[in-house]
Amino acid sequence: MKKFTFNLQSVLDHRMLLEEREQEKLLKIQQEIAFAEANRQRLRNEIHELRLQMAQPEPGEVHVEKVLQVTRYIGKLEADVVALTRKLAQLEQEQRSQSQVFLEARRKREVLENLKDKNLNQYQRELSAMEQKLLDELSAVKFAPQDEQNLPAGKH
């Protein structure tokens, strides 16, 4: 009796590998987004702290040069926040795109898995039918009437 083999198993294995790769790419993008978000929040916190320091100057002399440096530094931090915001927008677009690629890869794999399940079910039905046929034949042979020669003599 033949054993069940799925003819497209190598294709299914390849599609599983492709799906895993696409999922890894998606996870990498999500990590980059989380890292950029954390950096942006850190910069915003730093800007907030510096502005609080500027609003509450230390008693005594006001150092104009220090105020200008802090103001330029805040400007640079704000520019960094804008750059990170742009990068986040780009990463979120990449994430949407990669999600679509990943979902398509998953769909293709699932189609093959469904085909494999369908073929396995068909194989099992055929196997069951063969077993039933074999059992029917064995029953027919076991319970079949004996040769007519061995039959008891009847009334003629």
C-alpha positions, 0 to 999 in steps of 0.5 A: 500500500502506498504511503501518503506523500504531498507532491508540493511539499518542497514548494510548501517548505519554500513558502514557509521560509519566505513567510518567516523572512517577511515576518522577520523584516516586519519585526525589524521595522517594528523594532526600528519604529519603537527605537525611533519613538523612544528617541523622539520622546527622550529628545522631547523630554530633554527640550522640555527640561531645558526650557524649564531651566531657561524659564527659571534662571539661576539668581545672579548674573545672566550669561548671555553666551550660555543662554544663546548656547542653550537656545541653539541646542534646543533648536538642534534638538527640535530639528532632530525631533522633526527628522525623527518624525519624518523617519517615523512616518517613513518607517510606518509606511514601510511597516504597512507595505511589509505587512501586506507582503507578509500577509500575502506570503502567509496567504500563499502558504495557507493555500498550499497547506489547505491543498495538502490537507485536502489531499491527505483527507482524500488519501485517507478516504481512499485508504478507508475504502480499500480497507472496507473492500478488503474486509468485505472480501474476507467476510464473503470468503469466510461466510460463503456457502461451501462447495455444492459437493460438500452440501448435505444431501437434500430431498430429491 
